[in-house]
């Protein structure tokens, strides 16, 4: 993992606790994006989900071809920032780039839910229901 002052490699590991991260996961591009977002908000960024082995991805109901299974995706929140505001910032700053960007709202708490960001190499946008 690219050296940085905010994230540790363990934050990107599969939550199954049994597998290893693939080589070159997370990518430098993904780490750079997360560092930029963290610095913009000047607040800790919490990764809910990053790499998922195929078994764990299936267990949590992830898409069969999920970017999480190749280690190019993260679902995250920023402490003290509403999920919709985080999503809006990412779309405004990176919306023209070949990234996957999505939001999962929590209509009971504006600070919960998450934003999905991935470095798939093509533009994709969606909202989780």
C-alpha positions as CSV (number, residue, x, y, z in Angstrom):
1,X,0.0,0.0,0.0
2,X,1.2,3.5,-0.8
3,X,2.6,5.2,2.2
4,X,0.2,7.8,3.7
5,X,-0.5,9.5,7.0
6,X,-4.1,8.4,7.4
7,X,-4.7,4.8,6.6
8,X,-3.4,1.4,7.7
9,X,-3.4,-1.7,5.5
10,X,-5.6,-3.5,8.0
11,X,-8.5,-1.1,7.1
12,X,-8.6,-2.5,3.6
13,X,-8.6,-6.2,4.6
14,X,-11.6,-8.5,4.1
15,X,-13.8,-8.7,7.2
16,X,-13.9,-12.5,6.9
17,X,-10.6,-12.5,8.8
18,X,-9.3,-15.5,6.9
19,X,-7.8,-14.3,3.7
20,X,-5.0,-12.0,2.6
21,X,-5.2,-8.9,0.5
22,X,-4.3,-9.4,-3.1
23,X,-1.0,-7.8,-4.3
24,X,-1.2,-4.1,-5.0
25,X,-4.5,-3.6,-3.0
26,X,-5.4,-0.9,-2.4
27,X,-4.2,0.9,-5.4
28,X,-2.2,4.1,-5.2
29,X,-5.1,5.9,-6.9
30,X,-7.7,4.8,-4.4
31,X,-5.4,5.8,-1.5
32,X,-4.8,9.2,-3.1
33,X,-8.5,9.8,-3.5
34,X,-9.3,8.8,0.1
35,X,-6.5,11.0,1.4
36,X,-7.8,14.0,-0.6
37,X,-11.3,13.4,0.7
38,X,-10.1,13.2,4.3
39,X,-8.1,16.4,3.9
40,X,-11.0,18.2,2.3
41,X,-13.2,17.5,5.3
42,X,-10.4,17.7,7.8
43,X,-12.1,14.8,9.6
44,X,-11.4,11.0,10.0
45,X,-12.6,8.8,7.3
46,X,-14.0,5.4,8.4
47,X,-13.9,2.5,5.9
48,X,-16.9,0.2,6.4
49,X,-15.9,-2.2,3.6
50,X,-13.0,-2.5,1.2
51,X,-11.6,-5.8,-0.2
52,X,-13.9,-8.7,0.1
53,X,-13.0,-12.3,-0.8
54,X,-15.6,-13.9,-3.1
55,X,-16.9,-16.0,-0.2
56,X,-17.4,-13.0,2.1
57,X,-18.8,-10.9,-0.8
58,X,-21.5,-13.5,-1.4
59,X,-22.2,-13.7,2.4
60,X,-22.9,-10.0,2.6
61,X,-25.0,-10.0,-0.6
62,X,-22.5,-8.2,-2.8
63,X,-22.8,-8.2,-6.6
64,X,-21.1,-11.2,-8.2
65,X,-18.7,-9.0,-10.1
66,X,-18.3,-6.4,-7.3
67,X,-15.3,-4.1,-7.5
68,X,-14.7,-5.1,-3.8
69,X,-13.7,-8.6,-4.9
70,X,-10.7,-7.2,-6.8
71,X,-9.9,-4.6,-4.1
72,X,-10.7,-1.5,-6.1
73,X,-13.6,-0.3,-4.0
74,X,-14.4,1.1,-0.6
75,X,-17.6,2.0,1.3
76,X,-17.0,4.7,3.8
77,X,-18.2,7.7,5.8
78,X,-16.5,10.8,7.2
79,X,-17.0,11.6,10.8
80,X,-19.4,14.5,11.3
81,X,-20.3,14.8,7.6
82,X,-23.8,13.9,6.3
83,X,-23.6,11.1,3.8
84,X,-25.5,13.2,1.2
85,X,-22.9,16.0,1.6
86,X,-20.0,13.6,1.2
87,X,-21.6,12.1,-1.9
88,X,-22.2,15.6,-3.3
89,X,-18.6,16.6,-2.8
90,X,-17.3,13.5,-4.5
91,X,-19.6,14.0,-7.5
92,X,-18.6,17.6,-7.8
93,X,-14.8,16.9,-7.4
94,X,-14.5,13.6,-9.2
95,X,-17.7,13.2,-11.2
96,X,-16.0,13.5,-14.6
97,X,-13.5,10.8,-13.8
98,X,-13.7,7.1,-14.7
99,X,-14.8,6.0,-11.2
100,X,-17.7,4.1,-9.6
101,X,-19.6,6.5,-7.2
102,X,-22.7,5.5,-5.3
103,X,-24.6,6.3,-2.1
104,X,-26.6,4.3,0.4
105,X,-28.9,6.6,2.3
106,X,-30.1,6.0,5.9
107,X,-33.3,8.0,6.0
108,X,-33.4,7.8,9.8
109,X,-29.9,9.3,10.3
110,X,-28.3,11.6,7.8
111,X,-24.8,10.7,9.1
112,X,-25.2,7.0,8.5
113,X,-25.4,5.1,5.3
114,X,-22.2,5.2,3.2
115,X,-20.6,6.3,0.0
116,X,-19.1,3.8,-2.4
117,X,-16.0,4.8,-4.4
118,X,-14.2,2.6,-6.8
119,X,-11.4,2.9,-9.4
120,X,-13.0,0.6,-12.1
121,X,-11.7,2.6,-15.0
122,X,-15.1,3.6,-16.4
123,X,-17.8,6.0,-15.2
124,X,-20.6,4.4,-13.2
125,X,-23.1,6.1,-10.9
126,X,-25.9,4.6,-8.8
127,X,-27.9,4.7,-5.6
128,X,-28.4,1.7,-3.4
129,X,-32.0,1.0,-2.4
